[in-house]
Amino acid sequence: MQAWQVHENGEPSEVMRLQDVERPTLGDGQVLLRVRAANINFPDALLCRGQYQVRPPLPFTPGVEICGETEDGRRVIANPALPYGGFAEYAVADAAALLPAPASLDDAEAAALHIGYQTGWFGLHRRAGLEAGETLLVHAAAGGVGSAAVQLGKAAGATVIGVVGGPGKAAVARELGCDVVIDRHGEDVVAAVKEATAGRGADVVYDPVGGEAYAQSAKVVAFEGRIVVVGFAGGTIPSPALNHALVKNYSILGLHWGLYNTKNPKLVQHCHEQLTELAARGAIKPLVSERVPLGGAAAAVQKVADGVTTGRIAVVMEEAA
């Protein structure tokens, strides 16, 4: 079979190689899946660079989120078990963790429903307790993680403010449903949020960026607001001033969604049922901005690594296209 493999760490476009390899060997409780579509996530770039919290042995195949097909023909969503990731014709996954792919979504959309939307649902509902009528601020609102949070926030009845970088991404954020869009390239984010909220600030801030975005979040979070930290795509891990959180009465909430797979997997299943229902009634729909064949995976991962994409890029197999 064909699979992209990483033999040394570095930039995705430089270290990913498309090769003919043997089909994966299954471990206990694992199944072989024919990959129908694989969604590209920022962690795929970090895996290539050797900067992710999980470091599989070299060589490995990246691709942490797929829509696949079981031997008996079931269409499923899975997180492949590394080193046999999803940028390949076949991948390996734990049988107990398979989730049914929603019939309302095509393969590329289904592949993009899992990590970003689960992260958004857990972050907004489980951790932050977002309520209808509250104001949600989403950083990188046109990106893969941010776009999911925007849709989930609107589905929950929140007023959504999206922060983006550039007019193209601003247009995407408006199409996603943001009530207010702030272009950080040409606007003062802090002043714009305060103006949009009549000085009150945002009840919930969803931050997959870190760095300067987090500094802005601390300045605009409302009294008894919640900042949900979900990643550091900007490359800088902030050091929160806890005295500031104390005097302003806000919460800083961390979210590592992957922990729920081991700590409370029933919640992951419950979340998927909620997401499937939302997708069925059209309240959420993954924004797949580009679909590429298997041969285009390395270049696509590099684009995600460089932060120049909107929504999601999906690698779609010819048989499933």
Secondary structure, DSSP 8 states (H G I E B T S, - for coil): -EEEEESS-S-HHHHEEEEE-------TTEEEEEEEEEE--HHHHHHHHT-SS----SSBB----EEEE-TT--EEEE---TTB-SSBSEEEEEGGG-EE--TTS-HHHHHTSSHHHHHHHIIIIIIS---TT-EEEEETTTSHHHHHHHHHHHHTT-EEEEEESSHHHHHHHHHHT-SEEEETTTS-HHHHHHHHTTT--EEEEEESS-THHHHHHHHHEEEEEEEEE---TTS------HHHHHHHT-EEEE--GGGHHHH-HHHHHHHHHHHHHHHHTTS----EEEEE-GGGHHHHHHHHHTT---SEEEEE-GGG-
